[in-house]
Amino acid sequence: MLQRVVLRRSDIIVPVFVCEGSGVKRPIGSMPGVFQMSVDVAADWLAERANAGFRAYLPFGVIDAAKKDATGSESIRESNVVCQIVRETKKRKIAMAAVTDLCLCEYTNHGHCGPLTDATSTSSGGDVDNDKTLALLAQQAVNHAKAGADVIAPSGMMDGMVAAIRKGLDDGGFPNIPILSYAVKYASAYYGPFRDAAESTPAFGDRRTYQMDPANGDEALREVALDIAEGADMVMVKPGMPYLDIVRQVVDAFSMPTFAFQVSGEYAMLMAAAQNGWIEEERAIMESLGAFKRA
């Protein structure tokens, strides 16, 4: 009767890794119990989750290496795997909101979150071209909306990202599609298993030039304020458990709908410890998810 936080299945956004082909269900070694699934298999799996009471899903596209290029052009193709899974769930009337992640790292051949500037005197291959990336993200958002996305969730941490996407959606005839911005995304060591799952490990360097320093808390509030001013309807803090202090600060400062992303490394640690018999799997998972809601 006195429990202050009650965790519900409808609180959860379910991630799903969607690959090309049919009848595909490939295990992801660093994420026990998680698979890359083709559209047909993923849709069946999401139907089961909907029947169990989950009400939203977040698809990530996994494409063949031969389709990746310097600009991530597959990301703006209207028939890519993310658009396919959204259309399929709508066709089947699966009762889950489609929250689509916007980023280019899964589609570029260098693994960074946008096209690069020309490499002149550096061996790194150049920096991400912020403004060119904004145009691609806006087009990606419109394509997802056309496919039936209910919420657009940009994760690339580009400057001016939310404003560009909002304008793109409005101009494209989708003024009522809300934006869930990854407003606070740290350059974290906890993303490793995701990069295995999405096949998006950077070919060189890292993403610290456009993601946030884990030691910096004040910057998080500035980033959230900027995204809200640009039109974000909801905000995200990523990763989750190591940054619950940031989640709490964001909620206190802005009173906005706020999400926390339990990232792949957090999941992998829990599952590895459980499989070794070091912790109780279900209790640990429920405790970790409950902590997000408590924060």
Secondary structure, 3 states (H helix, E strand, C coil): CCCCCCCCHHHCCEEEEEECCCCCEEECCCCCCCEEEEHHHHHHHHHHHHHCCCCEEEEEEECCHHHCECCCHHHHCCCCHHHHHHHHHHHCCCCCEEEEEECCCCCECCCCCCCECCCCCCCCCCCECHHHHHHHHHHHHHHHHHHCCCEEEECCCCCCHHHHHHHHHHHCCCCCCCEEEEEEEECCHHHHHHHHHHCCCCCCCCCCCCCECCCCCHHHHHHHHHHHHHCCCEEEEECCHHHHHHHHHHHHHHCCCEEECCCHHHHHHHHHHHHCCCCCHHHHHHHHHHHHHHC
